[in-house]
């Protein structure tokens, strides 16, 4: 602890770096092998499927302890729709499909088993985890349909949507918008945004290792919190000043729900704080206060 505080700027310079080239190479290998697995499926070859890398690796905010690759395997021929109030399928010329999401997920699962072996595939509530070896990292494969958020004029925004295996809950995400917005903010902050995100992620691991309760503070949540810090809080003389500015802004604005209720995820298409989240504003504020004290007090 004393060594960390003795030169915070050097610590932050180190923490702000992405994963090594060897880790990136293993991530690419995992993606290519998943593509190959899907190509061998006779059932899936009949459909238009898009692989969307997402998560920390694809968004270039990963750290060495968090270098698994997340891939949405999106079926584009069939979609889940979100309509404006009072509207339904028929109003937009849509109709119900016979091919179910459960059938699609089963086909993706079988393709992964055929490629990697049953022992190397773990069936989770939201994803299939493909276990790592010396050639590839762990991969979380998420079978999903296209999600369409319609406007009254018939235009729509696309994302991904899947049904969780055990809970039956529909989960919507917008990974492509997340990726584009992250690049934009990184450029607008002279590449400080993603550096600060990595610093916060590494801090989370330090706090966890020292017994702090951080289970509900996910990598995705940290990335979204820093996204909501105004750009003028970045580009100080040092990384240390940027980290401090981010802490101050986030702590002040998570003291009560009203101050942050309109914050969005990085995609700006879903609210960051709403009742269905597993974390609360109070938990986030406690984490931020503990992190600030750990670093600066």
N, C-alpha and C positions, 0 to 999 in steps of 0.2 A: 504493500500500500504506500509506504513512504517513497519507494523508488518510482511508482507511477506518478505521484504528485510532484516529485522533485523536478520533472521536466514534462509538463503536460503537453506542450507543443510537439515534442518529439514522439510522445505516446500517441497523440492524435494523428500525426503524420503517418505513423505505422498502422494504426487502426483504420485509416481512411482508404487503404489500398485494397483492390479487389483480389480475388483468388489467383493462384499461380497459373502459369501456362499449362502445367501438367494437369491440373484439375479441370481447366477449360477443355482440354483435349479429351478427357474422359467423359465430360458432359456431352460433347459432340458425338462421341462414339455411341452413347446411350440413345441419343435422338435418332441417329442413323439406323440403329438396330431395331428400334420401334417402328420406323418407317418400313423396314424390310419385313417385319412381322406382319404388318397390315397388308402388304402387297401379296402375301402368300394366301390370304383368306379368300376363298372362292365367293363366299357370301358378301363380303365387304367390297369386293372388286366391282360390284354392280352400282356402287354409290359414290357420290362426290364427297370425299372426306378431306378436311383441312387439319393439318397439325399446327397447333398454335403453342409455341414455347411460352411459358409464363413464369411468374415467380421471381425469386431473387437472382437466379442465374441469368435468365433472359433480360431482366431489367438492369443488370450490372450493378446490383447492390448486395451481392452475396459476399460472405466472409468465409474463412476457411472452415468454420464449424457448420456452415450452412450452404453446402455446394451441391445438394441434390438438385436434379432437374425436374421441373413440372411441365407436363405436356397435356394440353386439352386436345382430345381427338374428336373434332367436331363434325358431325354429320350435317351436311348443308341441304340435302334433299328434303328433309323433314324438320320442322321447327316448332318450338313452343312460342306462343304469341301473347303479348301483353297489349291490350286494347284500351283506348280512352273510355272513360265512363259512358255507359249506355251503348257501346259498340260491341259487335261480336264477329265471329268468323265470316258470316255471309256478307257483312257490310264491306269486306275487303276482297271478296272473291276467293276466300280460303275454305278448305274443308278438312275434315279429320282424316288422318292417315291410318292405314291398317297396321303398318310396321310399328311396333311399340318400342319405347325406350328400353324396356327390360330385354327385349329380343336383341336390340343393338348392343347393349352392354355385354350380353352373353357372348355375342360374336367376337367382340373385342377381347374379352377375357380368354376365349379359346385360342385366338390368334397369338396372344401373349404366352399362353401355356405351351403352345406348339413350338414357339421360338425359344423360350427361356427355360422351360421345364416347370412342372407344377411346384416343385420345392422352392423355386426362386420367385414365385408370384404370391403376394399377400393380398387378400381381399379385404379392403377397408370399407368404411361407411361411404366415403366419397371417392376414393381412388383405388387403383391397383398399384401396389408398390412392387417394382421390379428390383430385386436385390442386386447389390454391386458385386464386382469382382475386380481384379487388377487392371482390367481393360476399360471398365465403365463405372460410373457412380450410380447410387440409388436413383431410380426414376419413379415419379408419381404420375401415373397415366390416368387421366380423367375422361372417360367416355361421356360425350354430351351431344345434345342436339343444338342446332342454332337457336338463339333467342332473338326475337324481333320485338322491339318496343315501337309500337305504331303511333303516329300522329293522326289527327283527324283528316288530314289531306291525303292519307294513304302512304306517305313516306314513313320510313322506319330506321331505327338504329339497331345494328346487329351486335350480339354478344354470344355468350354460351349459357346453356341451362341444362342441369341434370337432376335426377331424382336420387337422393341419398338412399343407399342400399337398406339400411336398418330403420332409419327414422321416417322414410318416405317424404321428406321435405324437399321441395324444389329449391335449388340453389342457382342463382344467377350471377354471372360475372361478365366483366367487360375488359378482358386482358389486352386487347389491341389498343383501346383508348388509353389504358393505363400506361402502356409502353410509350405511346406517342407523347402523352402529357409529361411523363418522367423525363424524356429527352428534352422537351421544350423548357421545363423548369431548370434542368441542369445547365442548359445553354444560357438561360437568362441569369443564372447565378455564377457564371464563370466556372462551372463544373464543381461548385461547392456543395450543391444539393445532395448528390449521391455520396460524396465523401462524408458528409455529416450523417447521412443515413447509416453508412457502414460503421461509423463511430458509435452511434446509438445502439446498433446491433451488438457490437463487441462489448459495450458496456453492459448490456442485458446479460450476456454470458458470464461476465465477471460477477455481477450481482447474484446470479443464480448459483454460481459455484461457491459463493460465500454465504449461502443460506437464505437469501431474500426470496420472497414469493413473487415469481414473475411468470408463472405458467400461462396466465391469460394475456400476457403482453407478447403478441406474436411479431414475427418479422414483418408481416404485411401491415399490421397496425402501426409499427414504428415508421415504416415508409410513408404511410398515409398521414401520420402526425406531422412529420417534417414537411410534407407536401403543403400542409395548411399554414406553415410559417410564411409570412410575407417575404417577398424576394429582397426587400431592402434590409432585412435582418442578416443577410449573407454578405460576403465580400468585404469582411473586416480586414484588418492588418494581418491577422493570424487565424488559423483554424480554431484556436482556443477561443477567440472572441466570437466567432460564428457559433460555436457550440454553446457558449454561455448565453448568447442572444436567443438562440432557439429554446434553450431551457427556460429562460425568463418569460418569453412569450407564451410557451405552452403551459407552464405552471399557472400563470396569471389567468389564462383563458380556459383552464379546466377546473377552476375553483367551483364553478357551478355549471349546470347543464345549459342554461340560457346562453352562455358565452360561446358555446361550441356546437349547439344543436344543428346549425346549418353546415357544419364542416362535411366535406365529402371525402370519399376514397379518392385515390389518385386519378381514377377514370372520370371523376366528377359526375357520375351517373348513379351512384348509390350513396346514401348517407353513412357517415362513419359511425355515428352513435344513433342507435335505435333499439327498441326493447328486445329484439331477437338476438342481439349480440351477446357473446359469452362474457365480455368485459363490460365494465361500467366506467363512467367518467371519474368516479371516486377512485377506482383502482388505478386508472391511468395517472391521476394526479399524485397518488401515493408513490407510484413508480418514479415519476418525474422528480418528485421532492427527494426521494432516496438517492436517485442517480446524481442529482445536483450536489447533494451533501457529500456523497462519495467522492466526487471529483474536486469540488471547489471549497469545501469547508475544512 
